[in-house]
Amino acid sequence: MPVFKTPFNGYSVKFSPFHESRLAVATAQNFGILGNGRLHVLSLPPAPASPLTELISFDTADGVYDLAWSESHDSLLIAGVADGSVKLYDTALPPAQNPLRSLQEHTREVHSVDYNPTRRDSFITASWDDTIKLWTLDRPASIRTFKEHAYCVYSAAWNPRHTDVFASASGDCTVRIWDVREPGSTMIIPGHDFEILCCDWNKYDDCIIATASVDKSIRVWDVRSFRAPISVLNGHGYAVRKVKFSPHHRNLMVSCSYDMSVCMWDFMVEDALVGRYDHHTEFAVGVDMSVLVDGLMASTGWDELVYVWQHGTDPRAP
């Protein structure tokens, strides 16, 4: 299966929503603590035994923690950077003409970027400054800042069906549901007893959301009745860093963890763990599933490697 070696530690990986053979990787030097960052745009080879090739890369003065592809322009990428900036890149232009814009409003690290999949003109960023910001491509300043969380906001994700609704996951152990038309959050879910590192909406049921926590578990919630989770997924040995619902199957999701594994789950069955991949040799911190190719997965980690593989196969197989 295709592999790519990054010079820095991997932080996030995302498949292009336009090109089935393209993906981008966010990386940070020295495990993101101090140093530079780099954004890689990679291409899948025509033959699975060949390596991933780099189409272009962009250097930053600080680590890149997350990225999002635009849903309206196939060459546009948005990066969340450790210095608090949000940078827009056009992969069709050479590095000297990038970034197109650097938005400097967050006062601490930007840990998450999510592009609105239904409206397609806006995106949200989540930061360690305890806030989420709403942006549009055509404005040099944010439209709104959402400030209710009492600690770092690690993740924010748009609802796949409702254009104005998003969720945020925080180190204050809550997930909040927001509607950009409302003055404050519309729902607070006390999801875990420890920090919540990630949240994601189900792509087929807009009332179902998953949370991933330092407590090593993933919990699945129905926001119509959130007093108790509808499913609790145990199997990771350390904090769960990312969780992502499948774009192709209602009941499937993928996660990655500081236990160095990537796991596939079916949250509707009792034996929920349906696949476990132990190909990384350091913290696995980035994972994604292709929206264009059913079962195609990618992961990255602090071992400076990017893997792309089909679910059910060995990511390390030649």
C-alpha positions as CSV (number, residue, x, y, z in Angstrom):
1,M,0.0,0.0,0.0
2,P,1.2,3.6,-0.7
3,V,3.3,5.2,2.0
4,F,4.9,8.7,2.3
5,K,7.6,9.8,4.6
6,T,7.3,13.4,5.9
7,P,10.2,15.3,7.3
8,F,8.2,16.4,10.3
9,N,5.6,14.7,12.6
10,G,2.2,14.1,11.0
11,Y,-0.8,15.8,12.6
12,S,-3.7,15.6,10.2
13,V,-4.6,14.0,6.8
14,K,-7.5,14.8,4.6
15,F,-8.7,13.4,1.2
16,S,-9.7,15.8,-1.5
17,P,-13.5,16.0,-2.0
18,F,-12.8,16.6,-5.7
19,H,-9.9,14.3,-6.8
20,E,-10.0,10.7,-5.6
21,S,-6.2,10.3,-5.9
22,R,-5.3,13.5,-4.0
23,L,-4.8,14.1,-0.2
24,A,-3.2,16.7,2.0
25,V,-1.1,16.2,5.2
26,A,-0.4,18.7,8.0
27,T,2.9,18.3,9.8
28,A,4.8,19.9,12.6
29,Q,8.5,19.8,13.7
30,N,9.5,18.4,17.1
31,F,6.1,16.9,17.8
32,G,4.5,20.3,17.4
33,I,6.1,21.7,20.5
34,L,8.5,24.1,18.8
35,G,9.6,24.6,15.2
36,N,8.4,24.8,11.7
37,G,5.5,23.2,9.9
38,R,4.8,21.9,6.4
39,L,1.7,21.2,4.4
40,H,2.0,18.4,1.8
41,V,-0.3,17.8,-1.1
42,L,0.2,14.1,-2.2
43,S,-1.0,12.0,-5.2
44,L,-1.9,8.4,-5.0
45,P,0.0,6.2,-7.5
46,P,-1.8,4.3,-10.3
47,A,-0.4,1.0,-8.9
48,P,-0.8,0.3,-5.2
49,A,2.8,-0.9,-4.8
50,S,4.2,2.5,-5.8
51,P,4.8,5.2,-3.2
52,L,2.8,8.4,-2.8
53,T,4.2,11.3,-4.7
54,E,4.3,14.9,-3.6
55,L,2.6,17.4,-5.9
56,I,3.5,20.5,-3.9
57,S,4.4,21.5,-0.3
58,F,4.2,24.7,1.7
59,D,6.4,25.7,4.6
60,T,5.3,27.5,7.7
61,A,7.2,29.1,10.5
62,D,5.1,27.2,13.0
63,G,3.6,23.7,13.1
64,V,0.4,22.9,11.1
65,Y,-2.1,21.1,13.3
66,D,-5.0,20.7,11.0
67,L,-6.2,21.4,7.5
68,A,-9.4,21.4,5.4
69,W,-10.1,21.2,1.7
70,S,-12.5,23.8,0.3
71,E,-15.8,22.4,-0.8
72,S,-16.1,25.0,-3.6
73,H,-12.6,25.3,-5.1
74,D,-10.7,22.1,-5.8
75,S,-7.2,23.6,-5.3
76,L,-7.9,25.6,-2.1
77,L,-6.7,24.4,1.3
78,I,-7.1,26.0,4.7
79,A,-4.5,25.3,7.5
80,G,-4.7,25.8,11.2
81,V,-1.3,26.8,12.6
82,A,0.4,26.7,16.0
83,D,1.0,30.5,16.0
84,G,-2.8,31.0,16.0
85,S,-3.0,31.9,12.3
86,V,-5.4,30.4,9.7
87,K,-3.7,30.3,6.3
88,L,-5.3,29.8,2.9
89,Y,-3.4,28.1,0.1
90,D,-4.0,27.6,-3.6
91,T,-2.3,24.4,-4.6
92,A,-2.5,25.4,-8.2
93,L,0.0,28.3,-7.5
94,P,3.7,28.0,-6.7
95,P,4.8,28.3,-3.0
96,A,6.1,31.8,-3.7
97,Q,2.6,33.0,-4.3
98,N,1.2,31.3,-1.2
99,P,-0.4,31.7,1.3
100,L,-3.2,33.6,-0.4
101,R,-4.1,35.0,3.0
102,S,-3.0,34.6,6.6
103,L,-5.8,35.3,9.1
104,Q,-4.4,36.2,12.5
105,E,-7.1,36.4,15.2
106,H,-6.8,33.4,17.4
107,T,-4.5,34.1,20.4
108,R,-3.4,30.5,20.7
109,E,-2.8,27.4,18.6
110,V,-5.5,26.6,16.0
111,H,-6.2,22.9,16.5
112,S,-9.1,22.2,14.1
113,V,-10.4,23.5,10.7
114,D,-13.7,22.4,9.1
115,Y,-15.2,23.6,5.9
116,N,-19.0,23.9,5.6
117,P,-20.1,20.9,3.3
118,T,-23.5,22.3,2.6
119,R,-23.1,26.1,2.3
120,R,-19.6,25.7,0.8
121,D,-18.6,29.3,1.4
122,S,-17.6,29.2,5.0
123,F,-15.4,27.4,7.5
124,I,-14.9,27.2,11.3
125,T,-11.7,27.0,13.3
126,A,-11.2,25.8,16.9
127,S,-8.4,27.0,19.1
128,W,-6.6,26.5,22.4
129,D,-7.8,30.1,23.2
130,D,-11.1,28.4,24.1
131,T,-13.0,29.9,21.1
132,I,-14.4,28.8,17.7
133,K,-14.4,31.3,14.9
134,L,-16.6,31.5,11.8
135,W,-15.0,32.7,8.5
136,T,-15.9,33.1,4.8
137,L,-13.5,33.0,1.9
138,D,-14.3,36.6,0.8
139,R,-13.7,38.3,4.1
140,P,-10.3,39.2,5.7
141,A,-11.8,39.0,9.3
142,S,-13.9,36.4,11.0
143,I,-17.7,36.8,11.0
144,R,-18.2,35.7,14.6
145,T,-16.4,34.3,17.6
146,F,-18.1,31.6,19.8
147,K,-16.9,31.8,23.3
148,E,-18.5,29.6,26.0
149,H,-16.0,26.7,26.5
150,A,-13.9,27.0,29.7
151,Y,-10.8,25.4,28.2
152,C,-9.1,24.6,24.8
153,V,-11.4,23.7,21.9
154,Y,-9.8,20.8,20.2
155,S,-12.4,20.1,17.4
156,A,-15.3,21.7,15.6
157,A,-17.5,20.0,13.0
158,W,-20.3,21.2,10.8
159,N,-23.5,19.2,10.7
160,P,-23.7,17.4,7.3
161,R,-27.3,18.5,6.7
162,H,-28.1,21.7,8.6
163,T,-26.0,24.5,7.1
164,D,-26.0,26.7,10.3
165,V,-25.3,24.0,12.9
166,F,-22.0,22.8,14.2
167,A,-20.6,21.0,17.2
168,S,-17.4,21.7,19.3
169,A,-15.4,19.4,21.6
170,S,-13.4,20.8,24.4
171,G,-11.0,20.1,27.2
172,D,-13.7,21.3,29.6
173,C,-15.2,17.8,29.0
174,T,-18.3,19.1,27.1
175,V,-19.5,19.1,23.5
176,R,-21.6,22.1,22.6
177,I,-24.0,22.3,19.7
178,W,-24.3,25.7,18.1
179,D,-26.6,27.4,15.5
180,V,-24.9,30.4,14.0
181,R,-28.3,32.2,14.0
182,E,-28.5,31.9,17.8
183,P,-26.7,34.1,20.3
184,G,-25.3,31.1,22.3
185,S,-24.9,27.4,22.2
186,T,-28.2,25.5,21.9
187,M,-27.1,22.4,23.7
188,I,-24.4,21.3,26.1
189,I,-23.5,17.6,26.4
190,P,-21.3,16.7,29.4
191,G,-19.9,13.9,27.3
192,H,-16.9,12.5,29.3
193,D,-15.2,12.9,32.7
194,F,-12.0,13.7,30.9
195,E,-11.0,16.0,28.0
196,I,-12.9,15.5,24.7
197,L,-10.4,15.7,21.8
198,C,-12.7,15.3,18.8
199,C,-16.3,15.1,17.6
200,D,-17.9,14.2,14.3
201,W,-21.5,14.0,13.0
202,N,-22.9,10.9,11.4
203,K,-23.3,11.5,7.6
204,Y,-26.6,9.7,7.4
205,D,-28.4,10.7,10.6
206,D,-28.0,14.4,11.4
207,C,-28.9,13.8,15.1
208,I,-26.1,11.4,15.8
209,I,-22.7,12.6,17.0
210,A,-19.5,10.8,18.2
211,T,-17.1,12.1,20.8
212,A,-13.5,10.9,21.4
213,S,-11.8,11.4,24.8
214,V,-8.7,11.1,26.9
215,D,-10.6,8.5,28.8
216,K,-9.8,6.0,26.0
217,S,-13.4,5.7,24.8
218,I,-15.6,6.9,22.0
219,R,-19.2,7.7,22.8
220,V,-22.1,8.0,20.3
221,W,-24.9,10.4,21.2
222,D,-28.4,11.1,19.8
223,V,-28.8,14.9,20.4
224,R,-32.6,14.4,20.7
225,S,-32.0,12.5,24.0
226,F,-28.5,12.9,25.2
227,R,-28.7,12.0,28.9
228,A,-26.9,8.8,28.1
229,P,-24.9,7.7,25.0
230,I,-26.5,5.3,22.6
231,S,-23.1,3.5,22.3
232,V,-19.8,3.4,24.2
233,L,-16.8,2.0,22.2
234,N,-13.9,0.7,24.3
235,G,-10.8,-0.8,22.8
236,H,-8.2,1.9,22.6
237,G,-5.4,1.7,25.2
238,Y,-4.8,5.5,25.4
239,A,-6.5,8.7,24.6
240,V,-8.5,8.7,21.3
241,R,-7.3,11.6,19.2
242,K,-9.7,11.6,16.2
243,V,-13.0,10.0,15.3
244,K,-14.6,10.1,11.9
245,F,-17.9,8.7,10.6
246,S,-17.8,6.9,7.3
247,P,-19.1,8.8,4.3
248,H,-20.5,5.6,2.8
249,H,-21.9,3.5,5.6
250,R,-24.2,4.8,8.4
251,N,-22.9,2.6,11.2
252,L,-19.2,2.7,10.5
253,M,-16.6,5.0,12.0
254,V,-12.8,5.2,12.2
255,S,-10.6,6.4,15.1
256,C,-6.9,6.9,15.9
257,S,-5.2,7.0,19.2
258,Y,-2.1,7.6,21.2
259,D,-2.0,3.8,21.5
260,M,-0.6,4.0,17.9
261,S,-3.6,2.2,16.4
262,V,-6.3,3.0,13.9
263,C,-9.6,1.3,14.6
264,M,-12.8,0.7,12.5
265,W,-16.1,0.4,14.5
266,D,-19.7,-0.5,13.9
267,F,-21.4,1.4,16.7
268,M,-24.7,-0.5,16.2
269,V,-23.5,-4.0,17.0
270,E,-22.3,-5.5,20.3
271,D,-18.8,-6.4,19.1
272,A,-18.3,-2.9,17.7
273,L,-14.6,-3.2,16.9
274,V,-14.5,-4.5,13.3
275,G,-10.9,-3.7,12.3
276,R,-7.7,-2.7,14.0
277,Y,-4.5,-1.5,12.3
278,D,-1.2,-1.3,14.2
279,H,1.0,0.1,11.4
280,H,2.2,3.2,13.2
281,T,5.1,3.2,15.6
282,E,4.3,6.5,17.3
283,F,1.1,8.3,18.3
284,A,-1.5,8.0,15.5
285,V,-3.1,11.5,15.4
286,G,-4.6,11.9,11.9
287,V,-7.1,9.7,10.1
288,D,-9.6,10.1,7.2
289,M,-11.9,8.2,4.9
290,S,-12.3,9.1,1.3
291,V,-15.7,10.5,0.3
292,L,-15.0,9.5,-3.3
293,V,-13.7,5.9,-2.9
294,D,-15.6,3.5,-0.6
295,G,-13.3,2.0,2.1
296,L,-10.2,4.0,1.2
297,M,-8.5,5.2,4.4
298,A,-5.5,7.4,5.3
299,S,-3.6,7.9,8.5
300,T,-0.6,9.9,9.8
301,G,1.3,10.0,13.0
302,W,4.3,11.2,15.0
303,D,6.4,8.5,13.2
304,E,6.5,10.8,10.2
305,L,4.6,8.4,8.0
306,V,1.4,8.7,5.9
307,Y,-0.4,5.5,5.0
308,V,-3.2,5.0,2.4
309,W,-5.0,1.7,2.2
310,Q,-8.2,-0.1,1.5
311,H,-10.1,-1.2,4.6
312,G,-9.5,-4.9,5.2
313,T,-6.0,-4.8,3.8
314,D,-2.6,-4.4,5.5
315,P,-1.5,-0.8,5.3
316,R,2.2,-2.0,5.3
317,A,1.7,-4.6,2.5
318,P,3.8,-3.8,-0.5
